[in-house]
Amino acid sequence: MRELKITPIRNGTVIDHIASGLALEVLRILRVRQLDRDSTVSVAIRVRSGKLGWKDIVKVEDVELEPRTVNAIALIAPTATISIIRDYKVREKRAVDLPPRIVGVLRCPNLNCISNQAEPLESEFEVVGRRPTVLRCAFCDRRVADFLRHLA
């Protein structure tokens, strides 16, 4: 069997240990279409993993993730790890960690919630369950477990 390899990146971010099948959702969170046209984006889907069985991997050149983006990734891929690459070397590596509050990442599914009105405030959710992850809107108490549909 011939093995294909993804070329290393000089500087950027590698998101590894994404549950199989979720790489395209991670790309959506990263807003790949808005990235610099010269940035290389590599995606590996359904790669064998000793830890997960199968996993996905996303590499994005010349991008370091904002905390808000990492929080969004943690919602849909809680097993993911983030590696910061500088000069072809891993300089930082950490597991994603869901904070107790998520701000500005999701839209509340309650259309009447004040966070969905013309008010100048960001959505805010409290983590009320971790396995499975369940969030509660800080403004209207609506619970959310389906995050993909409500990403801001």
FENTASUL-V578723 format. One record per run of one state. SS is the DSSP state (~ for helix, > for strand, _ for the rest). FROM is the first residue (numbers start at 1). LEN is the number of residues. If there is no record, write none. Layout:
BEGIN
<<SS FROM LEN> <SS FROM LEN>>
END
This chain:
BEGIN
<<_ 1 11> <> 12 8> <_ 20 3> <~ 23 8> <_ 31 1> <~ 32 3> <_ 35 6> <> 41 9> <_ 50 3> <> 53 9> <_ 62 5> <~ 67 10> <_ 77 4> <> 81 6> <_ 87 2> <> 89 7> <_ 96 5> <> 101 3> <_ 104 2> <> 106 1> <_ 107 7> <~ 114 3> <_ 117 7> <> 124 7> <_ 131 2> <> 133 5> <_ 138 5> <> 143 2> <_ 145 3> <~ 148 3> <> 151 1> <_ 152 1>>
END
